[in-house]
Amino acid sequence: MAATKKKLVNWEPANVKEELLKKYPPKVARKRAKQIMINEAEGSETPEVMANVRTIPGIITMRGCTYAGCKGVILGPTRDIVNITHGPIGCGFYSWLTRRNQTDASAEGAENYMPYCFSTDMQDEDIIFGGEKKLAKAIREAYELFHPKSIAIFATCPVGLIGDDIHAVAKKAKEEFGDCNVFAFSCEGYKGVSQSAGHHIANNQIFKHVVGENDADKPGEYKINLLGEYNIGGDGFEIDRILKKCGITGLATFSGNSTYDQFASAHKADLNCVMCHRSINYVADMLETKFGIPWIKVNFIGAKSTAKSLRKIAQYFDDKKLMERVEAVIAEEMPEVDAVAADVKTRAEGKTAMLFVGGSRAHHYQELFAEIGMKTLAAGYEFAHRDDYEGRHVIPDIKVDADSKNIEEIEVEADPERYNPRKPVEEMKKLEEAGFQFKHYDGMIPDMDKGTFIIDDLNQYEADKLVELFKPDIFCAGIKEKFSIQKLGIPMKQLHSYDSGGPYAGFQGAINFYKEIDRLVNSKVWSYMKAPWQDNPELSATYVWE
Amino acid sequence: MLLRHTPKEITERSALTINPAKTCQPIGAMYAALGIHGCLPHSHGSQGCCAYHRSALTRHYKEPIAAATSSFTEGASVFGGQANLLQAIQNIFTVYEPDVIAVHTTCLSETIGDDLNQIRDKAQKEGKIPEGKHVIGANTPSYVGSHVTGFSNMVKAMAAAFATRTGHKNGKVNVIPGWVEPSDMEEIKRLAAMVGVPIILFPDTSGVLNAPLTGEYKMFPDGGVTVPELISSGDSLGTLALGEWCSADAARWLDANCKVPCMILDMPFGLKATDRFIDALRTVGGVSVPEEVMKERGQMVDFISDMHQYFYHKKVALAGDPDQLIAMVEFLVTLDMIPAYVVTGTPGKAFERRIKELTKDVPYECQVKAKGDMFLLHQWIKNDPVDLLIGNTYLKYIARDEDIPLLRWGFPILDRVGHQYFPTAGYKGGLRLLEKMLDLFLSRRDRDDPEQTFELVY
């Protein structure tokens, strides 16, 4: 018995946009107008969305910083690297176990530093006289305590300002130790405009310092890497289960449930499968250029997408045995998924959702909602670029502004010994002619209905306004947004950390998600907000017992 | 094991902090500023700082945390953040309409050397601060002190920005509660009202960070100390500052600048600290303590005497913040328990001295370290185990590995609720602490006792 809500009627999308903008100072309104799009997509025309631009100071953004993207997102889930934050204590503290990246370190002798937070805890004297000495000492103390195979250093804001050369310190330590790969990330929080810059910096350094370090052959058939999967709430475990069932060998995951050696051996795979295009497409490109491994976009969020992605992988390997096995797995998994979806659909059909999260999830999760008959009214990313909205074909047209220019682009060339195109040109061509798409991503917009909203870098004010105007049945974003939305009486699902739930990827994940959404949109909770006496507040002269 | 790499053998570390028992200044400033009614905290730095602080506070309170940021880019980091802050002030007053913007700095803006006062004056001159609205600021460099220092700096900034001495005493007592939960602030107000002393409590996050669900989102909930109250704090009879680390600076500022005399007390956790608080309150207020307060105290003493056998000589390891730990250690000693290991990440030799003083008659060589970390605490435990852990959620990794019960108390608590609603301050709060500790000890016995000695009655 959900509370009856008044739905928005008679609001033209253009009026909604005007409503969102009208309180802003003119300069703010002009800028936001370019980031708020009404989807008029019909056929090939997709509107241009301004994305990956600076957040306006004072406008309460959902975004975080470059350090968060680098240390928190990309390197956070790798369990056997000692990650040392070089800076005052806060950055290391806040990125300590807060992202729900699960890891399986149950193997005998496995290293797992994820429950630890390492920091140089810079003090004022380090800011004044430089922090390099303290950093060098901290690296040595970590090495002597743990003897890890790798130590990574992460710069915080003041490090860049005072000019500590963290790369030189790392290099020296690496040379001294001999058996520990020490490398650093210049991921100061002020760089770029969001977490996205941090992903790029992380990708570059991992590629430079780790990928290709282990040339030992890896056993298994149909070797793939999964890129942009972070094992939040166990997503990666579910994907691994399915891949294994299909007989596909996952070599490396960037970076959910990952180890140093996975990155080091990633160049031994024959195909790269990209989940979160935004955070990791750089590595996919570099692996192709240097080692000749092609990449495809996959999506394991949503049962149909999972099936589609598996078929795509099988098609790439062009192997009858694999194709049959994939079909058998899909046939085995789908009945349960379909049954739950059909049941939930009877209660969820026609309900509405809004998704403002990440660089891929606001797109991928629309599919899961669609599978239970729910409609997405508005969606947008927190830190994506135009290609994530409009598709990769716009990449050549994206203007590189000052904020992107200062993020290093590394030059990668074909490895003289190890470059090995995984398929002959003719075979690749044949696949493409059959409709198989490499390095392809159409972005979010083509999958959204006409008249829906696409809003980049949504802020607190606009989020509350959208909820007030549309009264969606569910709103999806992150922890900072969760409770202001719920105070409005609308259930809110975190799609960064999944609240306490998950996995939501793959077949079992889809089932979990349908049930979770059923719980949220059909909950009685939201009907308790008014006390019985509030419906009839006037006291009458007669009391019931008279 | 979760913390499988922590060795028993303790080696000297001088550069590497592992598993910190503190975080940075700005989050304390943000929490304090949320205790002013109609105030939007503002983080002058990269937007990541603000995102991290909001996330941490949201996870702790399960409440919306509204706060804005100057969103520094590389350009601002080179040329200074003045333009960003000016723009932010204008946007905030236009879009969110708070009464007060409480700006705190970050390591970034501090390293650059941005001058908050100068930027505020410029905003004022340029008409970016509407009539009757306020912008206050506190310097909170992350590389000095800890989150506790940031809290203290913002509380002092509140006094400095608003407190005004008119020469006419207002008949009230300022109470600066320190970094305690909204429920504790509510409890302090309830106790003062029972004793019959009118107080100005600042900051006051009750009603802000434990707000009801009504179907309406108020960016500025009903709670918080009001600006007129803060102004009036300069005319109060006196100030009771609860906690040297959190509250003393503001109290001393009021003493020096507004001639409001102050007393620095411990936070009112446990029997004796609460006794001293009530005693100070009745003295400065010139009233006698009413029977109902005596009754609450008597209930607490009754509980202690009834259940003393279960507390006696139990060893405890604690991690947290100085003011809270001082009060808690005293409380444990009061119960004849043994606060064996005490760690705070916040620097301060005075803390170590105070803990040593409090534990000097305890029949155990108690270890204490300021500027310590949970890695060290864990190593101490590995060398000689304890019966109970007290501290924030991060201790649950030690609790699980070493199979020791954990009393969640402090900041942040990310995996339980209750601290928003149920105080641990005062006598009633003390009862709750006792009940929780006792439950942990006895649940353990119910789990571990062999069948032959398993008992119905405790």
Interface residues (C-beta under 8 A of the other chain):
Chain A: K23 Y24 P25 V28 R54 T55 I56 P57 G58 I59 I60 T61 M62 R63 G64 C65 T66 Y67 A68 I84 G87 P88 I89 G90 C91 G92 F93 Y94 S95 W96 L97 T98 E111 N112 Y113 P115 Y116 C117 F118 S119 T120 D121 M122 Q123 D124 D126 I127 K134 L135 K137 A138 R140 E141 A142 E144 L145 F146 T156 C157 P158 G160 L161 I162 E188 G189 Y190 K191 G192 V193 S194 A402 D403 N406 Q460 Y461 D464 G478 I479 K480 K482 F483 S484 I485 Q486 K487 L488 G489 M529 K530
Chain B: L2 L3 R4 H5 P7 T11 R13 S14 A15 L16 T17 I18 N19 P20 K22 T23 C24 Q25 P26 I27 H42 G45 S46 Q47 G48 C49 A51 Y52 H53 R54 S55 A56 T58 R59 K62 E63 P64 I65 A66 A67 A68 T69 S70 S71 F72 T73 E74 G75 A76 S77 N84 L85 Q87 A88 I89 Q90 N91 I92 T94 V95 Y96 T106 C107 L108 T111 I112 P141 S142 Y143 V144 S146 A211 L213 T214 G215 E216 Y217 K218 M219 G345 F375 Y394 Y397 L414
